[in-house]
Amino acid sequence: MFRQQQLTALLADRHILIAGYGREGKSTHALLQKLVPDAPFDIACNDDEIFNLLDKATSSNKPYDLIIKSPGISTMKFEGRCNLNTITSQTDLFLQVYHDMTIAVTGTKGKSTTTTLIHHILSHTLGSQRHIVLAGNMGIPLFDILDQLDELSLIVAEFSCHQLENIHRAPHIGVILNLYQEHLDHYHDYHDYQMAKMQMMLRQESEDHCFYCTDSQDLVDRVAEVKTHVSTHLHPYSYSSHLQQLPSPLKGKHNLSNIAVAQQVTSLLGITADQFSNALNTFHGLPHRLELVGTFDGITFYNDSISTIPEATLAAVEALERVDTLILGGFDRGIDYTALANYLSDPEHYGKHVSNLVFVGQAGARMLQEWTDRPDEPIQGRLTLVENDYDAIVRWCYQHTQRGRICLLSPAAASYDAFRNFEHRGDTFKSLILQYANQQ
């Protein structure tokens, strides 16, 4: 294992708690068994087990030296129960050893597309010289790629706020795409969430590089707030001032912005504009991100289940232009939907031309209630459906969407009230569309 000694030194002679035993927790367990098989460690699969073990450690005066936390567990749950400085993560431990060979992308939206695009470009242009590895919040635990690494490896990773919040060292090249309200159930407030993302910049050093998008006002505000504490090379970029005229395989201005920063990052590694353009032409978008399902009975269906905030839904409608039916809602995390209501009411944008609105779950119910009470009445003149059964939703969409136009699932809400994740929601939507189409 490349740099095994440095990684082992971070784990040896420590009393360790693995907090969370999903994919990442199991990956951590496997590594501990391999590198430090004699180290004392406990495993907690859920909140109750975590609390019981922390209470036991406190009462026995044997506190944990390291708590390796899975991303899905909020740090707030540990407050008052342990020394928060003992909390670490796979990401933190990995970056302390491999930060110099890591390129990472974060942001509220666009992380997966931009990460995959950078990996795709580098694989096509440097693949014969370097070993380009994809990992992180893409569903690939960082510890699972350790045996693939060598001195020629280059890691391209997607990092969530949960992965970044406790890091001591940031990647050599970092990208922050944007900041919007998200994951508010895991943080005290929106500012805490933003600052978790900003660790990408704050934990870099003078030889590092951080790209950030000036089209995101909240991101610009946070950069201004922390700039005196930043030592890295900052690379501001925007859609309007930096994007070259490249043919895009992806829809929407937000994806053109993602392409723009991917070009700048890869340029830093020596990739020419021609090399980038040639590799870009072979790139295809990811599932559940403005994914074309198909055209059936004259209706074109798009699956954008990844859109769990209103800004993403707004961008999707604007990108597709011909949306007639929009499916909204799901798990309610208290996000402000005012901007989406304003967009749907604005005659200057394509949202005004949406004729049918479907409201799902508690988030959908809140949207409907709030929008019904607005003086500009974003509901007025539109056909609406309040429904939680996606089978009934798809049938209704087939019946009411105008032929020649688009039915779009772009919920502006999380999926956890009814589905395992956004992929499960999107796959269910696609399956029902095809099932109903075959019945025609």
N, C-alpha and C positions, 0 to 999 in steps of 0.2 A: 504494500500500500504506500503510495507516494506521500511523503511527510508524515508517516505514521508516528514517529517519535514525538513530533510536536503536538499532535492531536492526543496521543496517550498521556502526555504531561498535563493536559488540561483536565483529565478525568481521574488520574491515579490518586490514590490515598484520599478520596473524597467519599463522604456519606451522601448518597444521591437518591433523589426521588424523581421518578418518571411520572409526570402529571399529564394524564391522557394516554389512552392506549388504542388509538386508531392507527391509520397507516404510518404516520410519523412516529408515534410512540413505539410501535413494534420495530420500526427501523432503528430507533435509538437503543432499544433493548438488545437487538442483534449486535449492534456495534459494541456495547458495553461487554457483552459476553465474549466478544472476539478480542478486544483490546485490554480490558481490565476484568478478567473473569473472577478475580477474588475480591473485587470492590464491593462493599456493602451497598445494596440499593433496593428500593421498594418501588412497587408499581401501583398507581391509582388509576382506575379506569373511569371514574366519574366524580362528581363534586363531593358526594358523601364520603367516598374513600379518601379523597384528597384531604378533606377536613379532619377525618378521623386520624390519619397518619400525621398530619401537622400537629394536632392536639397531643398525640402520643409522643411525638418528638419533643415537644415543649415540656410536657410533664416529666419526661425521663431525663431532661437536660441533655438530650442528644440531638440538637438541631441539624437539619440538613445543610451540607456545605454547598450543594448544587441542587436546584430544582429545575429539571429540564422540562419545560412547559410546551405542550402542543399548542398550535396557533388558535384552535377553536375555543380555548379556555381563557376567559377574561382575567387579566392581572388584578382587576378590582376584587376578585374573590379571595385573593391572598392577603389583602390589606388587614392588618391587625392580627394576622395568624402566623407570620414569619417575617424574617428580615427580607425585604423586597430585593435587596442587592444580591441575594443568593439565586434569584430567578434568572435562568438562561434559556436557551433554545438551541435546536439544531442549527438554525441560521447563525446565531451568535458564535457558537463553537466552530462552525465551518469557516466563517469569515475570519476568525482570529488566525486561522492557518492558511486559508486559500484566497484571501481578499485580493491579492495582487494579480490573480488570474481569472477574476470574476467581473463580468459585465451584468448589471442588474437593472430591472425596470420596476418602478412602482407608480402609483397613482390610483385614483378612485376607479377610473374606467380606461380601457384600452391596453391594460397590462399584458394580457395573454397574446393579443394580436401583435403588439409591438415586440414583445419578447420572441415570439415565434418568427416574426419577420427578420429580426436581427440574426437569429440563429440560422434561418434559411439563407440569408445573404452571405454570411460568413462560411457556411458549409459549402456553398457553391463557389466561393472565391478563394477561400483559404483551406478548404478541406483536404487538399493534397499535402499541405505543409503543417497544419495544426490539427489537433483532435478537438472538434467543436462539440461540446456537451450541453444538452438542454436539461434544466432541473428547476426545482423550487415549487412555487404555488401552482404549477402546471399539473400537479398530482404526482410529482417525482421527488420524493424526499432526498435532501442533499446527501445524507449518509448513504443512500443507495447507489450513488455514483462514484464513491471513493475508490473502488477497485478499478474504475475506468481511467483514473487520472494519472498523468505523467508530466514530465517537464514541458511537454509541447501542448498540453491541454489548455483550452480556453472555455470557460464556463459561462453560459448565458442563462440567467435565472430571472424568474418572476418572483417578486417579494410583496407580500401583503403587509398591511399595517401591523398585524399581529406578529409577523416574523421580524419586523424591523424594530419594534419598540424597545427591546432589551439589548440591542447589539452594542459591542464595544469598538468594533472596527467595521467600516463600510466598504463596499466593493471599490476596486480601482476605478471603474467607470460606472457611474450611476445615472439613471434617468428618472425624473419625476414628471409625469405627464399632466396631472391636474389634481385638484382637490375639490370635492363636493361632499355634501352630507351623506354619510354612510357609516354603518356599524356603530350607530349611536348607543346601542344596547350594550356595547363592550367598553365604553368610555364614559368618564364623568360628563364630558361635553364635547362639542364639535372641535374646540381648540385642542383638546387632548388627542383626539383622533388625528388632527392635522400634524401635531408635533411628533406623533409616532412615525408618520411618513417622512418628516423632515430629518429623521435620524440618518437617512440615506446621504444627506448633505453634511450634517453636523459631525458625523463620525468618520468622514474622510480626512485625509491628510494632504500636505502640500503637493505631493506628486500625483494626486488623483484628479479626476474630472467629473463634474456633475452638470448634466443638461437639464434645464427646466423650462417649461412652456409659459411664456408671458401672456398667452391668451386666457389663462386661468387667473382671475383676479385674486382669488383666495390664496393661490400659490404665490403670486407676486407679493402679497401682503406678508405672508409667512417668511419669505426670503428676506424682505426688508427688516423683519423683526429679528432674525437670527444672524444676519450677515456679518456682524462684528465678531461672531463666534466661529465663523467659517474660514478654513484655511485652504480649501480645495480650489482648483481652477473652475470657475463658473462659466457655463455656456448657455446664456438665455437664447431661446429660439421662439419663433411664432409661425403660425400657418401663413400669414400674409407676407412676411418679409424674408423668409428663408427658403420657402418651397420652390424648387425648380420645376419646370414643366415636364413632369414624367407621366407617362401613361399609367393610370392606377388600375389594378385588378380589383380594388375594393371600393365600395360605395361610401359617399359621405365625406364632408370636409374634415370630420374628426379623424377619419382614416388617412386623409392626405397629410394631416398633421403628424400622425404616427409614422408615415412614410418619410416625412421630412426629417424627423429626429433620427430615425433608423439610418438614413443616409449620412447624417452628420457623425453619428457614432462610428459607423463602419469606415467613414473617411479618416477618422482619427487613427484607425488601424491600417491605413494605406490602401483602402479600396477606392478605385477610381469611379468617376461618374458613369462611365460606360459599363464597367463591371457591375455596378449596382443596378443599372437599368436592365441589363441582360438577366440578372438573377431575379429581379422584381417581376419580370414577365412570366416567370414560372411559379410565382407564389399564389396560393389559393387561401381564401379566408377560412377561419375556424368554424366549427359547428356552433349553432346557437347565437351567432353574431351576424345579424342581418343575413341569415342563411335562407337562400331560396329553396323552398320546399317543392314548388312546382305550380303549374297553372292547370286548374281543373274546373270544368264547366264555365270557362271564361274568367275565373277568379284566380289571381296570382297570390299565393300564400307565402309569407315570410315568417321565419322563426327567429326572434331576437330575445330569447328568454334570458340571456345574460344581462339585459338592461334592468337593473334593480333600483335605479334612481331616476328621477324625472329628467335630468339633463341628458341622460342616455336615450331615453324615449323620445325626447324632443329632437335630438340629432338623427334618430332613426327615421322619424316621420319626414323630416326635412330632406334626408338623403333619398328617400324613395319617391317623394313628391305626389304619388297617386294613391295614397292610403284612403280608403273609404271606410274600413272597419278597423277599430283599434281596441285591443284587449288589454285591460289595465287591472292592476291590483294583485293581492296575495297577502303575505305576512306583513303586518303593520309594525314598523319600527319607529313611528313618530316623525317621519321625514316630512318636510314642508313641501306641499304640492302646488304652492301658489304660482311658481314659474311655469309649470305645465298648464295650469288653467289659463294663465295669461297668454301663453303661446296658442292654445286652441281657440282663443277668442280674438286673436290678432289677424285682421284681414290681409296683412302684408306677408303672412307665412302660410305654408301648406297645411298647417294644422287646422286652419279655418275650414278646410274643405273635407275634413273627416265627418262623415254623415252618421256613423254608427259607433257607439261606445259600449263596451262590455265591461262591467265592474265585478271583480272577483275578490272574495275574502274580505277581511276586516279593512285592509288598506283601500280596496275598491269602495267599500261602503262609506269610509270616511271621505274619500274623494267626492263621491256622489253627494253626500250631505253638505260638505263645504262648498262645492261648486253650485249646488242648487240655491244656496243662500246668497250667492254673489250678485251684486247689482248688474254686472255685465253678462250674467247668465250664460256661462260656457256650455250649459246643457241645452238651452233653448234651441228648438228646431232640429235637434238630433234624436235619433232613435236610440233607446238605451235598453240594456239587459243587465239585470242583477242575477248572477248565477255562479255557483261554485263547481258545478259538474262540467268538466271539459268536454265530455261527449255531447251534452246539450249545447254547450257554447259553440262547438264546431258546426253542429247542425244548423244552429241559428245563423251563424256567419255565412254558410252556404246559401241560406234562404234570403238574406238581406243585403249582402255585399253586391254592389253594382258590377255587372259584367264588364270586363275591360279594366277594372281597378284592383286594388290590393287589400287583402286582409292581413293585418300585422299583429303578431303577439310581441308586445314590447311593454312589459307590465309595470315598470317603474316601482317595483316592490320585490322583496325577497320571496322565496318559494316555500319556506319551511313550514307553513301552515298545512300544506297538503302534499308536499313532495319532499324527497330526500335532498334535492338540490336543484339548481336551475337546469342542469342537464336532464334530470328526470322529467321536469316540467316540459322542456322543449321536446324531448323524445315522445312524450305522451301526446303533445299537440300534433307533431308530425305523423305519428301512427294513426291518430283519429282522422286526420285529413285524408290520408291515403285509404284508410278503411272506408270512409264515407264516399270517396271518389269511385272506389271499386263497386259500390252498390248502385251507382247511377246507370 
